[in-house]
């Protein structure tokens, strides 16, 4: 996520403290500060307040342990109350002013009593946030069918629209187990090559169209977009594969 570094001389790998609203978060510099035109700034970015101190890092590690404790306690209470919700993650702010509990649920959940129990146990403000299955995958992370870490958990900043049409245009089998991610939704990577396929298809006649080839008249039965070829079923019998330039 892009942040406003102001005039701080930051280097890649350094830990910083950023402010979002009234909340403080710990972050790591992934790219050196650079100027950006205002017209490309869609919303006010988080502000970097300062470089992280050793005390900040120690507090962060203590908070990680507290997050484990809050997660276990909340999970226990959910089971005791037989609540129809799935706890995904807990997050404790750096200054411990608030603890956030992320969960998924199929229906609206009345968690007022749960919040009272959590506030009484940990003596801090409690905020429950219901998220979707794609957000859950981003938080939990994992491995995709490609053998790499999930895109959403590594470099994707937002979820773009992904449609079945993207799979169809790439001639992929519409098998849900093949084109769905661990979240159960269509894989984000279906959108990566979609524009390229659409551009390459502009030069190819559609499947079902009748054309004339050197071998005679026929009907197109297959396309190979990447090779820029089509397979034609000839009226006189047999198939022939020809390049786009031969049509």
MOGIPE-V208119 format. One record per pair of residues at least 12 apart in sequence whose C-alpha atoms are under 6 Angstrom apart, sorted by the first residue. I is the first residue (numbers start at 1). J is the second residue. D is the distance in whole Angstrom. If there is no record, write none. Layout:
i=I j=J d=D
i=I j=J d=D
This chain:
i=3 j=45 d=5
i=3 j=46 d=5
i=3 j=47 d=6
i=4 j=45 d=6
i=4 j=47 d=5
i=4 j=48 d=6
i=5 j=48 d=5
i=11 j=32 d=6
i=12 j=29 d=5
i=12 j=30 d=5
i=12 j=31 d=6
i=12 j=32 d=6
i=13 j=29 d=5
i=14 j=28 d=6
i=14 j=29 d=5
i=15 j=27 d=6
i=15 j=28 d=4
i=15 j=52 d=5
i=16 j=50 d=6
i=16 j=51 d=4
i=16 j=52 d=5
i=17 j=48 d=6
i=17 j=49 d=6
i=17 j=50 d=6
i=17 j=51 d=6
i=17 j=52 d=6
i=18 j=47 d=5
i=18 j=48 d=4
i=18 j=49 d=5
i=19 j=46 d=6
i=19 j=47 d=5
i=20 j=46 d=5
i=25 j=94 d=6
i=67 j=90 d=6
i=67 j=91 d=6
i=71 j=90 d=6
i=85 j=104 d=6
i=85 j=105 d=5
i=86 j=103 d=5
i=86 j=104 d=5
i=87 j=103 d=4
i=88 j=102 d=6
i=88 j=103 d=5
i=89 j=102 d=5
i=98 j=124 d=6
i=98 j=125 d=5
i=98 j=126 d=6
i=99 j=126 d=5
i=100 j=127 d=5
i=100 j=128 d=6
i=101 j=128 d=5
i=102 j=129 d=5
i=102 j=130 d=6
i=103 j=130 d=5
i=104 j=130 d=5
i=104 j=131 d=5
i=133 j=183 d=6
i=134 j=183 d=6
i=137 j=183 d=6
i=138 j=152 d=5
i=138 j=153 d=4
i=141 j=153 d=5
i=166 j=194 d=6
i=207 j=220 d=5
i=207 j=221 d=5
i=208 j=220 d=5
i=217 j=234 d=6
i=217 j=235 d=6
i=218 j=232 d=6
i=218 j=233 d=5
i=218 j=234 d=4
i=218 j=235 d=5
i=219 j=232 d=5
i=219 j=233 d=5
i=220 j=232 d=4
i=228 j=243 d=6
i=228 j=244 d=6
i=229 j=242 d=5
i=229 j=243 d=4
i=229 j=244 d=5
i=230 j=242 d=6
